Amino acid sequence: MSEGSPYRHVACAIDDSEGSERALAEAVRVWGGGPGKLSVVHVADLPAAWWLGAGTPIPVALDVDWQAGEAALLERMTAGLPGAEAVLLTGDPDAEVVCDWARRARVDLLVAGVYRGAAARALYGSFAHHLAYHAPCPVLLVGPGCREERDERASGGGRRLHAAPRGPAVGSSG
């Protein structure tokens, strides 16, 4: 365990989004680079041929190395992190696969980014929501920090940046 971290095993679930980069930076900060373990976890999308085949063998010619791009993403994200473990998982749904892995790997803290808008959450579900309610350990969800919204009141339909609130959490004293 690193000197300032109470976690023996920190894991960060990533994809190829900017939100994942922020989540990984926070996971690295919490991990602290000490003797504890940092795992960077990614769930590979199953090839289209798997879904279309509905249980029949996948023709090798369709997706010879379908995990190569997924492995490259993990390699890129862990390149500057000595001692970090890259974990490539497969399965569906992604969040459930990560929760199952976290249970087996005895993860102490699971970190993930939150970045989907309401429409995407309604269409695809929320990876972060599933982790928050089903992970076998505490979950740290890392938001965008600030968000950009259209300001229809401004002339020309301008934009306004909203920073994440700082200060005491709701319900805290003081």
C-alpha positions in Angstrom: 0.0 0.0 0.0 1.3 3.5 -0.7 1.8 5.7 2.2 -1.2 7.9 1.7 -3.6 5.4 0.2 -5.8 3.0 2.2 -6.3 0.8 -0.9 -4.3 -2.3 -1.7 -5.9 -2.7 -5.1 -7.2 0.2 -7.2 -8.8 -0.6 -10.5 -9.9 1.8 -13.2 -12.5 0.8 -15.9 -11.7 2.6 -19.2 -12.8 2.9 -22.8 -11.5 5.2 -25.5 -13.2 8.4 -24.1 -11.9 11.6 -22.6 -13.9 10.7 -19.5 -11.8 7.6 -19.1 -8.6 9.6 -19.3 -9.8 11.8 -16.4 -10.8 8.7 -14.4 -7.5 7.0 -14.9 -5.7 10.2 -13.8 -7.7 10.1 -10.6 -7.1 6.4 -10.1 -3.4 7.0 -10.4 -3.6 9.8 -7.9 -5.5 7.6 -5.4 -3.1 4.7 -6.0 -0.1 6.9 -5.4 2.4 4.6 -7.2 3.3 2.7 -4.0 3.4 -1.0 -3.4 -0.4 -1.4 -3.9 -1.7 -2.6 -7.2 -3.2 -0.6 -10.0 -5.3 -2.4 -12.7 -6.5 -0.7 -15.8 -9.5 -2.6 -17.0 -11.2 -2.6 -20.5 -14.0 -4.7 -21.8 -13.5 -5.6 -25.5 -16.5 -5.3 -27.7 -17.4 -8.6 -29.2 -17.1 -8.7 -33.0 -20.2 -8.1 -35.1 -19.8 -11.6 -36.5 -20.3 -13.1 -33.0 -23.7 -11.3 -32.6 -24.7 -12.1 -36.2 -23.7 -15.8 -35.8 -26.0 -16.2 -32.7 -24.0 -19.1 -31.4 -22.6 -20.5 -34.6 -18.8 -20.5 -35.1 -17.3 -17.2 -36.2 -15.7 -17.4 -39.7 -12.0 -16.7 -38.9 -11.7 -14.4 -42.0 -14.2 -11.9 -40.5 -12.3 -11.0 -37.4 -8.9 -12.7 -37.2 -7.6 -10.5 -34.4 -10.7 -8.7 -33.2 -9.0 -7.8 -29.8 -5.9 -6.1 -31.3 -7.4 -2.6 -31.2 -8.7 -3.2 -27.7 -5.3 -4.4 -26.5 -3.7 -1.4 -28.2 -6.0 1.0 -26.2 -4.9 -0.7 -23.0 -1.3 -0.5 -24.0 -1.6 3.2 -24.8 -3.4 4.0 -21.5 -0.9 2.1 -19.3 2.3 3.1 -21.2 3.4 5.7 -18.7 2.3 3.8 -15.6 5.1 1.5 -14.4 3.7 -1.4 -12.4 0.1 -1.0 -13.7 -1.6 -4.2 -14.8 -3.6 -4.1 -18.1 -6.7 -6.3 -17.9 -8.6 -7.1 -21.1 -12.0 -8.6 -20.5 -14.7 -9.8 -22.9 -18.4 -10.3 -22.4 -21.7 -8.4 -22.2 -23.0 -6.4 -20.5 -19.7 -4.5 -19.9 -20.5 -3.3 -16.4 -21.5 -6.7 -15.2 -18.3 -8.2 -16.6 -16.2 -5.5 -14.7 -18.1 -6.2 -11.4 -17.5 -9.9 -11.7 -13.8 -9.4 -12.4 -13.5 -6.9 -9.5 -15.0 -9.5 -7.2 -12.5 -12.2 -8.3 -9.6 -9.8 -8.3 -10.4 -8.5 -4.8 -10.4 -4.9 -5.8 -10.6 -2.4 -3.0 -11.6 0.7 -5.1 -13.1 0.8 -8.6 -12.8 4.1 -10.5 -14.7 5.0 -13.7 -15.6 8.0 -15.7 -19.1 9.5 -16.0 -19.7 11.2 -19.3 -22.8 10.0 -21.2 -25.6 12.5 -21.6 -29.3 11.6 -20.8 -30.1 10.4 -24.3 -27.2 8.0 -24.4 -28.0 6.7 -20.9 -31.6 6.1 -22.0 -30.5 4.3 -25.1 -27.5 2.3 -23.8 -28.0 2.3 -20.1 -25.4 3.6 -17.6 -22.2 1.8 -17.1 -21.4 4.0 -14.1 -24.8 3.5 -12.5 -24.4 -0.3 -12.7 -21.0 -0.1 -11.1 -22.2 2.2 -8.3 -25.0 -0.3 -7.4 -23.4 -3.6 -8.1 -19.7 -3.5 -7.6 -18.3 -5.5 -4.7 -16.2 -2.6 -3.5 -16.4 1.2 -3.2 -16.8 3.0 -6.5 -15.3 6.4 -7.4 -17.1 8.1 -10.3 -15.1 10.8 -12.0 -17.3 13.5 -13.7 -16.2 15.9 -16.4 -15.3 18.7 -14.0 -17.2 21.2 -16.1 -19.8 20.9 -18.7 -20.7 23.1 -21.6 -24.4 23.9 -22.1 -26.1 26.0 -24.7 -27.4 29.2 -23.3 -30.4 30.1 -25.3 -30.8 33.5 -23.4 -27.4 34.7 -24.7 -27.5 36.5 -28.0 -26.8 34.0 -30.9 -27.4 30.9 -28.7 -24.0 31.1 -27.0 -22.5 28.6 -24.7 -21.8 28.7 -21.0 -19.4 26.6 -19.0 -20.4 25.3 -15.6 -17.7 24.2 -13.3 -18.3 21.3 -10.9 -19.3 22.7 -7.5 -16.6 22.9 -4.9 -17.1 23.0 -1.1 -18.8 20.9 1.4 -20.9 18.0 0.2 -24.7 18.3 0.5 -25.8 17.3 4.0 -22.4 17.9 5.7 -22.2 20.1 8.7 -20.4 23.4 8.5 
